Amino acid sequence: MNRSADEALRARALKVIPNGMYGHESTRLLPALYPQFFSKAEGAYIWDADGNRYLDFMCAYGPSLLGYRDERVEAAARAQTALGDTLTGPSPLLVDLAETLVEMVDHADWAIFCKNGTDATTMAMSVARAQTGRKVVLLAAGAYHGAAPWCTPIPAGVVPEDRAHLRYYTYNDVESLEKAVTEAGDDLAAIFASPFKHDAFIDQELPDPAYARRARELCDAAGAKLIVDEVRAGFRLARGSSWTSLGVQPDLSAWGKCFANGHPISALLGNDSCRDGAGQIYATGSFWLSAVPMAAAIETLRIIRETDYLEHTVHLGNRWREGLDAAAARHGYALRQSGPVQMPQILFAEDPDFRTGYAWGEEMLKRGVYVHPWHNMFLCAAMTDADIDFALEAAEAAFAALKARQPSLEPHPVLVAMFGAH
Ligand SMILES: Cc1ncc(COP(=O)(O)O)c(C=O)c1O
């Protein structure tokens, strides 16, 4: 595959950007063949800087829900661009969008808008503390809530005081949650939970309803706030709050990534029990009130309400999961596919250092399909049955090529540094 433009960009980037790239969008932890730079996207496809096209199972790590550059959303964004974007105060769309979300998300009585998921999760913590006057916040160990000192998975630049009042429990483990609540005593401000366990490098877990309900009961008994971090899964599992199907409503929920189909906006939603606290915290950012992403969000939310985008991605996800399992088996491989089909995690059984998954990813890439070897993936509504056929054909050939390469596979050096040698 031609990589000359990507390599040239990487060389230039190394001089002017720390590490040449940063964060989870960096290819530092991906197979060598993976491109770092992308030049365009349309529907379900992305093109790298060398012009190679891929069916994209990452959807920009979540923001592309309907497909890149969805014309309905882009038309709404263009119309607002012609009027203005970042102004001295909000446009009327601020109120329209808040009303829309309050209508769609059961537990929500109010909304505050921001830019990134981390803004929303960090504000959720602040609102819970302001409302309760307490300090301790419980997090599921290993869960990702963003890139701020209190929650970043990388310890560099973080001091213990940044996390002084955080305590950890095990997702889906009622006993560990109860223990953490007891230890927090009368200083418990909040319990954080993800809609399902979607941590990197491991199998995903759907929420045990008993765990979700117990989290609600424990918060009620302690006078603490239940926070659901919907940033990654929101509107991919349901057209509203992800835990409504479990009969559990949080007090606060953090949203981001996909509800403006790729336009930069996130939100903290809350119920009336947190309204005072939300009114007390200092919450702002130069671009938090920009109108164009709000116009895109209003149109995306309309499409969420009025179309079968969700059923469509579930249908495609089922075909992808079943087809992949069958193709893998034909070539003597067993996969560990976990999580909701529209947000699949695809790992190889007996692949502790990920060498098989990495090589399969490269073989898929060579055949025009972008999959991720350790992060959950995303399907978007622009994908079609023909795209899944294309991906399954690529997978069939990729498993065959993998078989031939298997004896000479080496683990990725950065992963060996992280997880040790196997
Ligand atoms: C569950 C969850 N919470 C919070 C965040 C942080 O969002 P952002 O990267 O937009 O700050 C992410 C991002 O991946 C996420 O997946």
The ligand as an SDF file (V2000), in Angstrom:
LIG
                    3D

 16 16  0  0  0  0  0  0  0  0999 V2000
  -17.2310    7.0290   27.9120 C   0  0  0  0  0  0  0  0  0  0  0  0
  -16.4490    8.2480   27.5550 C   0  0  0  0  0  0  0  0  0  0  0  0
  -16.4810    9.3050   28.3810 N   0  0  0  0  0  0  0  0  0  0  0  0
  -15.8140   10.4310   28.1110 C   0  0  0  0  0  0  0  0  0  0  0  0
  -15.0400   10.5290   26.9890 C   0  0  0  0  0  0  0  0  0  0  0  0
  -14.2870   11.7910   26.7090 C   0  0  0  0  0  0  0  0  0  0  0  0
  -14.7920   12.4040   25.5790 O   0  0  0  0  0  0  0  0  0  0  0  0
  -13.8940   13.4370   24.7510 P   0  0  0  0  0  0  0  0  0  0  0  0
  -12.7930   12.6370   24.1180 O   0  0  0  0  0  0  0  0  0  0  0  0
  -14.8320   14.0180   23.7620 O   0  0  0  0  0  0  0  0  0  0  0  0
  -13.3770   14.4360   25.7320 O   0  0  0  0  0  0  0  0  0  0  0  0
  -14.9670    9.4610   26.0880 C   0  0  0  0  0  0  0  0  0  0  0  0
  -14.1400    9.5280   24.8800 C   0  0  0  0  0  0  0  0  0  0  0  0
  -13.8070    8.5680   24.2440 O   0  0  0  0  0  0  0  0  0  0  0  0
  -15.6890    8.2810   26.3830 C   0  0  0  0  0  0  0  0  0  0  0  0
  -15.6430    7.2240   25.5680 O   0  0  0  0  0  0  0  0  0  0  0  0
  1  2  1  0
  2  3  1  0
  2 15  2  0
  3  4  2  0
  4  5  1  0
  5  6  1  0
  5 12  2  0
  6  7  1  0
  7  8  1  0
  8  9  2  0
  8 10  1  0
  8 11  1  0
 12 13  1  0
 12 15  1  0
 13 14  2  0
 15 16  1  0
M  END
$$$$
